[in-house]
Amino acid sequence: MDLLRHLRLFVTVADELHFSRAAERLGMAQPPLSQAIRRLEKELGAELFDRSGRGVRLSAAGTALLEEAHELLAREERLRALARRAAAGGLGTLRAGVPPDTTAAVLSALLAACAEHAPGLSVDLQEVTTGEQLRLLSSGGLDVGVVHHPVDATDLCLGPGVPLDLGVVLPRTSPLARLPEVTLGELSGHDLVLFPRAHAPGWYDRILDVCRAAGFVPGRVRHASNPEFLLAFVTAGHGVAFDQGPLARKEPRVAWRPLAERPLTLHIGGAWPTGRTAHPAARRFADLAADVLARDHTATARRAPHPPDGPPRPWSVVYG
């Protein structure tokens, strides 16, 4: 016996106190409705209605049952709504990776956007390089990540990417710092300071391929995992680095210049596992991350001052 279905029929008859009207409201014939109420009464061991020539009235048992039936049916609806929200990614915990260089403004805006669109979802943000995110996404340690492209996406879905053009960070004493923009070929003879390849292998290889194709073959590639170490290398004259701009603001002994023809464009976007194991909120998180990153990049570029050593400097340094 489908108890919840029979309780819904009972509640309708109790509301109408008339079997014909109740049947019409339910979109069914009266005889099956009467039979269903009889089955419910037999199941419960009590008559729920007094059926007399004066009409239909709730019995003492029916009166006692009615409030509980309303509450049980309301709980059923809440349970169904809860299941729908969970299936849509609106509940539970989403484990999300973001690059270590993600700014406080971006993190705050991303968490606010998630809270607005899925207030019942707990977002566990983890600061993880692209390489480590890919490993965790494959092993089940993360539900979604924000990664630097290109990546091996054979077992991943990729969300929309946000393009960010890179410039070059130079010692302020370099003759190239006097130019309005620099070509990659003009960097020939310099060492290059990059993040470790393990942080973002695809993007690391892409940078070196583009440099070589443009005539810049670094004499030596030095690795720096954090901005301060990178700045120390550049300040000491041990190489140049690529960045979107703000890194140079931290150190008066370096300058930032855009690269002519914008040959290096970083794409950053969401990635999550394919198939049934995917978290239902992963795609939405990736879309929100792309929107937040794009708005932050645009806003930063608009409000950036024109420093004496070059044009406006948008967004943040690249560290995998």
C-alpha positions in Angstrom: 0.0 0.0 0.0 1.2 3.5 -0.9 0.6 5.1 2.4 1.6 8.7 1.4 -0.7 8.5 -1.7 -3.6 7.3 0.4 -3.0 10.0 3.0 -3.1 12.7 0.2 -6.5 11.3 -0.8 -7.7 11.3 2.8 -6.6 15.0 3.3 -8.5 16.0 0.2 -11.7 14.3 1.3 -11.2 15.8 4.8 -10.9 19.3 3.2 -14.0 18.9 1.1 -16.1 16.6 3.4 -17.7 15.5 0.1 -16.5 12.5 -1.9 -17.8 13.7 -5.2 -16.1 17.1 -4.9 -12.9 15.5 -3.6 -12.8 13.1 -6.6 -13.3 16.0 -9.0 -10.5 17.9 -7.4 -8.2 14.9 -7.6 -9.2 14.2 -11.2 -10.5 10.7 -10.5 -13.8 8.9 -10.3 -15.6 8.7 -7.0 -15.8 4.9 -6.6 -12.0 4.4 -6.7 -11.6 7.3 -4.2 -14.1 5.7 -1.8 -12.3 2.3 -2.2 -9.0 3.9 -1.5 -10.3 5.5 1.7 -11.7 2.2 2.8 -8.3 0.5 2.2 -6.6 3.2 4.3 -9.2 2.7 7.1 -8.6 -1.0 7.0 -4.8 -0.5 7.1 -5.1 1.8 10.1 -7.8 -0.2 11.9 -10.1 2.8 12.4 -12.9 4.5 10.5 -11.8 8.0 9.5 -15.2 9.4 8.4 -18.8 9.2 9.7 -20.9 8.4 6.6 -24.5 9.2 7.4 -27.5 10.6 5.6 -26.6 14.0 6.9 -23.3 14.0 4.9 -19.6 13.1 5.6 -17.9 14.2 8.8 -14.5 13.4 10.2 -14.6 10.7 12.9 -12.6 11.1 16.1 -9.8 9.0 14.6 -10.0 11.1 11.4 -9.7 14.3 13.3 -6.7 13.0 15.2 -5.0 11.8 12.0 -5.6 14.9 9.9 -2.9 17.1 11.6 -0.3 14.4 11.5 -1.2 13.6 7.9 -0.6 17.3 6.9 2.7 17.3 8.7 3.8 14.0 7.2 3.0 15.2 3.7 4.8 18.5 4.3 7.8 16.6 5.4 7.7 14.5 2.3 7.6 17.7 0.1 10.6 19.1 2.1 12.4 15.8 1.6 11.8 15.9 -2.2 12.9 19.6 -2.4 16.0 18.7 -0.4 16.9 15.9 -2.8 16.3 18.2 -5.8 18.6 20.8 -4.3 21.3 18.3 -3.6 21.1 16.8 -7.1 21.4 20.3 -8.5 24.5 21.0 -6.5 22.9 23.3 -4.0 23.8 21.3 -0.8 26.8 19.5 0.6 30.4 20.4 0.3 32.3 21.3 -2.9 36.1 20.9 -2.8 37.6 23.5 -5.1 41.2 24.2 -6.0 42.4 27.7 -6.9 46.0 28.8 -8.0 48.3 30.0 -5.2 48.5 33.5 -6.8 44.7 34.1 -6.6 44.2 37.5 -5.0 42.1 38.1 -1.9 39.7 40.2 -4.0 39.0 37.3 -6.4 38.6 34.8 -3.5 36.2 37.0 -1.7 34.1 37.7 -4.8 34.1 34.0 -5.7 32.9 32.9 -2.3 30.3 35.6 -2.3 29.0 34.5 -5.7 28.8 30.9 -4.6 26.9 31.9 -1.4 24.5 33.9 -3.5 23.8 31.2 -6.1 23.9 28.2 -3.7 23.5 29.3 -0.1 23.2 25.7 1.2 26.5 24.7 -0.4 29.8 24.7 1.6 32.8 25.6 -0.6 36.1 24.2 0.6 38.7 26.3 -1.2 42.2 24.9 -1.4 45.3 26.7 -2.6 46.8 24.3 -5.1 49.0 24.6 -8.2 47.6 23.5 -11.6 49.7 20.3 -11.7 48.6 19.3 -8.2 45.0 20.1 -9.0 45.0 17.9 -12.1 46.3 15.0 -9.9 43.7 15.6 -7.2 40.9 15.9 -9.8 41.9 12.5 -11.2 42.2 10.8 -7.8 39.0 12.2 -6.4 40.7 14.6 -4.0 39.1 17.7 -5.6 35.7 18.2 -7.2 36.6 21.2 -9.3 39.7 23.3 -10.0 40.7 26.6 -11.5 43.7 25.8 -13.7 46.1 27.4 -16.0 45.8 26.1 -19.6 46.8 24.2 -21.6 46.1 21.0 -19.6 45.6 17.4 -20.5 41.8 17.2 -20.5 41.3 13.6 -21.6 39.3 12.9 -18.4 38.2 16.4 -17.6 35.5 18.8 -18.6 36.8 22.4 -19.1 34.8 25.5 -18.4 35.1 28.9 -20.1 38.7 30.3 -19.9 39.6 33.9 -19.2 42.5 35.3 -21.4 45.2 37.3 -19.7 48.1 38.9 -21.7 51.6 38.7 -20.2 54.2 41.4 -20.2 57.9 41.2 -19.1 59.4 42.2 -15.8 62.9 43.7 -16.3 65.6 45.3 -14.1 64.8 49.1 -14.2 68.4 49.7 -15.3 67.9 47.5 -18.4 68.0 49.5 -21.7 64.8 47.6 -22.6 63.0 49.3 -19.7 63.1 52.6 -21.7 61.0 51.1 -24.5 57.2 51.4 -24.5 56.9 47.7 -25.3 59.3 44.8 -25.8 59.5 42.0 -28.4 60.4 38.5 -27.3 63.3 38.5 -29.7 64.8 41.6 -27.9 65.0 39.4 -24.7 67.7 37.2 -26.4 70.7 36.8 -24.2 68.7 37.0 -21.0 68.0 34.3 -18.5 64.3 33.6 -17.8 62.7 33.2 -14.3 59.7 30.9 -14.4 57.6 29.0 -11.9 58.6 25.3 -11.5 57.4 23.2 -14.4 55.5 20.8 -12.0 53.2 23.7 -11.1 51.6 23.9 -14.6 53.5 21.7 -17.1 51.3 22.6 -20.1 51.6 26.4 -19.6 55.3 26.1 -18.8 56.1 24.3 -22.0 53.9 26.7 -24.0 55.8 29.7 -22.7 59.2 28.2 -23.7 57.8 27.1 -27.1 56.5 30.6 -27.9 59.8 32.2 -26.7 62.0 30.0 -28.9 59.7 30.5 -31.9 60.2 34.3 -31.5 63.9 34.1 -31.2 64.3 34.2 -27.4 66.2 31.1 -26.2 67.0 31.7 -22.5 70.6 31.1 -21.6 69.3 29.6 -18.4 65.8 29.0 -16.9 65.7 29.7 -13.2 62.7 28.7 -11.1 60.9 30.7 -8.4 57.8 29.4 -6.5 56.9 32.8 -5.0 56.9 36.4 -6.1 59.6 37.6 -3.7 62.1 35.0 -4.9 61.3 35.9 -8.6 61.7 39.6 -7.9 65.1 38.9 -6.2 66.3 37.2 -9.3 65.2 40.0 -11.6 66.5 42.7 -9.3 69.9 41.0 -9.2 70.1 40.9 -13.0 69.7 37.1 -13.1 66.9 37.1 -15.6 63.6 38.5 -16.8 60.1 37.2 -15.9 56.6 37.2 -17.4 53.7 38.7 -15.6 50.4 40.6 -16.1 51.8 43.7 -14.3 51.2 44.0 -10.5 54.4 42.1 -9.5 56.6 45.1 -10.6 54.7 47.4 -8.3 56.2 45.6 -5.3 59.8 46.4 -6.2 61.0 49.9 -7.4 64.1 48.4 -8.9 62.2 46.6 -11.6 60.0 47.7 -14.5 57.1 46.1 -16.4 56.6 46.4 -20.1 53.9 44.9 -22.4 55.1 42.4 -25.0 54.7 43.5 -28.6 51.8 41.7 -30.4 50.8 40.0 -27.1 52.4 36.6 -27.9 51.9 35.2 -24.5 48.3 34.9 -23.3 47.5 32.9 -20.2 44.1 31.2 -20.2 42.7 30.3 -16.8 39.4 28.5 -16.2 37.6 25.7 -14.4 38.1 21.9 -14.8 36.2 19.0 -13.3 36.0 15.2 -13.8 33.8 13.8 -16.5 31.1 11.2 -16.0 28.8 10.3 -13.1 31.4 11.1 -10.5 31.3 14.8 -11.3 29.9 17.0 -8.5 26.6 18.6 -9.6 27.9 22.0 -8.6 31.3 21.8 -10.4 30.1 23.3 -13.7 28.3 26.2 -12.0 31.4 26.9 -9.9 33.6 27.0 -13.0 31.2 29.5 -14.7 31.2 31.7 -11.6 35.0 31.6 -11.4 35.3 32.7 -15.0 32.8 35.5 -14.4 34.6 36.7 -11.3 38.1 36.5 -12.9 36.9 38.4 -16.0 35.3 41.1 -14.0 38.3 41.5 -11.7 40.7 41.7 -14.6 38.5 44.4 -16.3 38.1 46.4 -13.1 41.8 46.2 -12.3 42.8 47.3 -15.8 40.4 50.3 -15.6 41.5 51.6 -12.2 45.2 51.0 -12.7 47.2 54.2 -12.7 49.6 55.0 -15.5 53.0 54.7 -13.7 56.0 56.6 -15.0 57.6 53.4 -16.2 54.7 52.1 -18.4 51.0 51.5 -19.1 48.3 50.2 -16.8 49.1 46.9 -15.1 46.2 44.4 -14.8 45.7 41.5 -12.5 48.3 39.2 -10.8 51.5 37.2 -11.2 51.4 33.7 -12.7 52.6 30.9 -10.5 50.9 27.8 -11.9 
